[in-house]
Amino acid sequence: MSKIIDLSAPLYDGAPGMAMDPKISISWHCTLETLGYNLSRLVTSLHQGTHMDAQRHFYNDGETIDKLPLEHCVVKAVRLDLTKKTPDTPITPEDLKPVEKYIDQGCSVLLHTGWDKKFPDPSFFSGFPYVSKELADWFVEKKITLVGMDIPTPNGYDWKYVHVKMLGQRIVIVEGLAQLEQLPPDTVFTFFSLPLKLEGRDGSPVRAIALLD
Amino acid sequence: MSKIIDLSAPLYDGAPGMAMDPKISISWHCTLETLGYNLSRLVTSLHQGTHMDAQRHFYNDGETIDKLPLEHCVVKAVRLDLTKKTPDTPITPEDLKPVEKYIDQGCSVLLHTGWDKKFPDPSFFSGFPYVSKELADWFVEKKITLVGMDIPTPNGYDWKYVHVKMLGQRIVIVEGLAQLEQLPPDTVFTFFSLPLKLEGRDGSPVRAIALLD
């Protein structure tokens, strides 16, 4: 059996999220003492923690998360080391050079900035290196299947341009990944990001993993 | 790449659940028109639809869903055809004979009753063929890793016995699977049931899939 690597951030009552999003809340609906079993109730944004976006997030007539082909959620991928990027600077097509050959062979990419280490500090949600408009265009040009990242959103400034461009071309965007340093460099792995089957919806929290041969 | 088979039931606003559980509700927190993007808020039991149980569901000091080793969530498994079972009758160790050799080789099992076809009718939640106390004991004896099923809970009568026995031995229980008929008979596949990383909690909804070579 392959080695399984967990690439997900924790979900818990009161965990921080994007400022405008509904707050996550998890409470005990019943317990061993009341009904004979413990069972929790979860309230969450569909974009809390490690999650993926559907086209519907930015298109009223867009593909919803339950319709996303699972072949776009289980992909060959490589990690790109961006841990030397300065905070609050754009990630450009030039930065992607080290993994371009893999992308040209059909691989997806996980952008490893190391920014996840700031979570759960509020500073996690701003000032991160970000996907430039040029890089969003480049991903479209390369017809990449999926782009994952350990930042909370691809770009805090030109967020509309980047999402509309990438989602418009059905590029799967996985945000809020964690612990990407566990993935070896220059190695193709299988990345799994399986959304809950939420009918008609705009995204889903996921438990993202990599399988290493 | 292997063939991916979706084994999950849909999640949607107002979908039926177990009578005592919190009701699932999904609504638009904001839209393209209000904040420039569509984003939903989900309220759900952690045991809605296709989901898995952690030991914590029946043990106050039990292992929580975020601590479940992922090696127990990605397993070799076979499907057992139980579609000829009469409603409201026990599934016994005798019924498991056709797949015993696979279980003895370390495989997990998915119990295919076909009961998922009743969803979302309220009749889905009662009257199903169920895991007998003897079968729960047999699973423990066989040291099986995971048992999946297309019924809403293993046993509606002796629910405490069956859960306590199986979870006590760290057997992963996946409930509410769907469309198991897509899996070929007498074939080992890889089953994925990856829980959200919900710290300190009793279960998780999942997108369950099988990979067929």
Contacts between the chains, C-beta under 8 A, distances in Angstrom:
chain1	res1	chain2	res2	distance
A	1	B	71	7.3
A	1	B	74	7.6
A	1	B	76	7.9
A	4	B	70	4.4
A	4	B	71	6.2
A	4	B	74	5.9
A	6	B	70	6.0
A	6	B	197	7.5
A	8	B	196	7.9
A	8	B	197	4.7
A	9	B	197	7.0
A	10	B	66	6.6
A	10	B	197	5.1
A	10	B	198	8.0
A	10	B	199	5.0
A	11	B	196	5.8
A	11	B	197	5.7
A	11	B	198	5.0
A	11	B	199	6.7
A	12	B	198	7.3
A	12	B	199	4.1
A	12	B	200	7.0
A	20	B	30	7.0
A	20	B	35	6.2
A	21	B	29	7.0
A	21	B	39	6.6
A	22	B	29	5.1
A	22	B	41	4.2
A	26	B	198	6.8
A	26	B	201	6.5
A	29	B	21	7.0
A	29	B	22	5.1
A	29	B	45	6.7
A	30	B	20	7.0
A	31	B	60	7.9
A	32	B	58	7.3
A	32	B	60	5.8
A	35	B	20	6.2
A	36	B	160	6.1
A	37	B	57	5.8
A	37	B	58	5.7
A	37	B	160	7.8
A	37	B	163	7.2
A	37	B	202	7.9
A	38	B	56	5.8
A	38	B	57	5.6
A	38	B	58	7.2
A	38	B	60	7.1
A	38	B	202	4.6
A	39	B	21	6.6
A	39	B	45	6.2
A	39	B	46	6.8
A	39	B	47	6.0
A	39	B	57	7.0
A	39	B	202	6.0
A	39	B	203	7.4
A	40	B	45	7.5
A	40	B	46	4.8
A	40	B	198	7.5
A	40	B	201	5.1
A	40	B	202	5.6
A	40	B	203	7.5
A	41	B	22	4.2
A	41	B	43	7.0
A	41	B	44	7.3
A	41	B	45	6.0
A	41	B	46	7.6
A	42	B	42	7.2
A	42	B	43	7.2
A	42	B	44	5.5
A	42	B	45	7.8
A	42	B	46	5.9
A	42	B	198	7.3
A	43	B	41	7.0
A	43	B	42	7.2
A	43	B	43	4.9
A	44	B	41	7.3
A	44	B	42	5.5
A	45	B	29	6.7
A	45	B	39	6.3
A	45	B	40	7.5
A	45	B	41	6.0
A	45	B	42	7.8
A	46	B	39	6.8
A	46	B	40	4.8
A	46	B	41	7.6
A	46	B	42	6.0
A	47	B	39	6.0
A	49	B	197	7.6
A	50	B	197	7.5
A	56	B	38	5.9
A	57	B	37	5.7
A	57	B	38	5.6
A	57	B	39	7.0
A	58	B	32	7.2
A	58	B	37	5.7
A	58	B	38	7.2
A	60	B	31	7.9
A	60	B	32	5.8
A	60	B	38	7.1
A	66	B	10	6.5
A	70	B	4	4.4
A	70	B	6	6.0
A	70	B	209	6.3
A	71	B	1	7.3
A	71	B	4	6.3
A	74	B	1	7.5
A	74	B	4	5.8
A	74	B	209	7.8
A	74	B	211	7.6
A	76	B	1	7.8
A	160	B	36	6.2
A	160	B	37	7.8
A	163	B	37	7.2
A	192	B	192	6.8
A	192	B	194	7.1
A	194	B	192	7.1
A	194	B	194	6.5
A	194	B	206	7.9
A	194	B	207	4.1
A	194	B	209	6.4
A	195	B	207	6.1
A	196	B	8	7.9
A	196	B	11	5.8
A	196	B	205	5.7
A	196	B	206	7.5
A	196	B	207	5.6
A	197	B	6	7.5
A	197	B	8	4.7
A	197	B	9	7.0
A	197	B	10	5.1
A	197	B	11	5.7
A	197	B	49	7.6
A	197	B	50	7.5
A	197	B	207	5.9
A	198	B	10	8.0
A	198	B	11	5.1
A	198	B	12	7.3
A	198	B	26	6.9
A	198	B	40	7.5
A	198	B	42	7.3
A	199	B	10	5.0
A	199	B	11	6.8
A	199	B	12	4.2
A	200	B	12	7.0
A	201	B	26	6.6
A	201	B	40	5.1
A	202	B	37	7.9
A	202	B	38	4.6
A	202	B	39	6.0
A	202	B	40	5.6
A	203	B	39	7.4
A	203	B	40	7.5
A	205	B	196	5.7
A	206	B	194	7.9
A	206	B	196	7.5
A	206	B	207	8.0
A	207	B	194	4.1
A	207	B	195	6.1
A	207	B	196	5.5
A	207	B	197	5.9
A	207	B	204	8.0
A	207	B	206	8.0
A	209	B	70	6.4
A	209	B	74	7.8
A	209	B	194	6.4
A	211	B	74	7.7
